[in-house]
Amino acid sequence: MLKSATSSGRGGLQDWLIQRISAILLSIYILFLISFLVFHPINDYLAWHNLFAKGGVKFATFIALLCLLAHSWIGIWTVLTDYLHNVWIRLCLQIFIAVLLLLYLIWGIQILWR
């Protein structure tokens, strides 16, 4: 049996579920943003700041960021393990991408709660 993307004992079904649930949550978040922008046009920085100053929007954005990172990690891991057979190159790319995603998480947290 193959190990999962995170090699923590989860199976492929759990990774599949994480990707599907994260895709649904991201879709809901994007639909919220689009509908908000349709009914409340934002013209300047202050309006954007006021939107993202609300605790609910910050929380939803943080959840969307986590979903995006989890979704992308599982997808990238799957593509790399399916198409890149050289273990060392694959390992180096996975480490690079994991560090990059972690930096994106830290950056996103700094932007949201600055």
C-alpha positions, 0 to 999 in steps of 0.5 A: 500500500502506498503512503500518503502525501505527508507520510504520516500514516494516512491513506490516499482516501484521506488525501483525496478528501482533504483536496475535495474539502479544501476545494469546496471551502476555497470555492465558497470563499471565492464566491463570497469575495465575488459577491461582496465585490459585486454588491459593494464595489471597493475603490480604495485602500481604506475600503479593502482595509475595512473589509479585511479588518473584520474578524470573520473575514480574517478568519475566513481568509486564514482558513482559505489560505490553509486550504490553498496550501494543503490542496497545493501540497497534496497536488504537487506531491502527487504530480512529483511522485507520479512523474519524477522517478529520481528520488534525490531530485524529487526529494529536493523539489519536495523540500523546496516546495514545502519550505516555500509553502511554509514561507507563504503561510508565514507571509499570509499570517503577517499580512492578515494580522499586521 
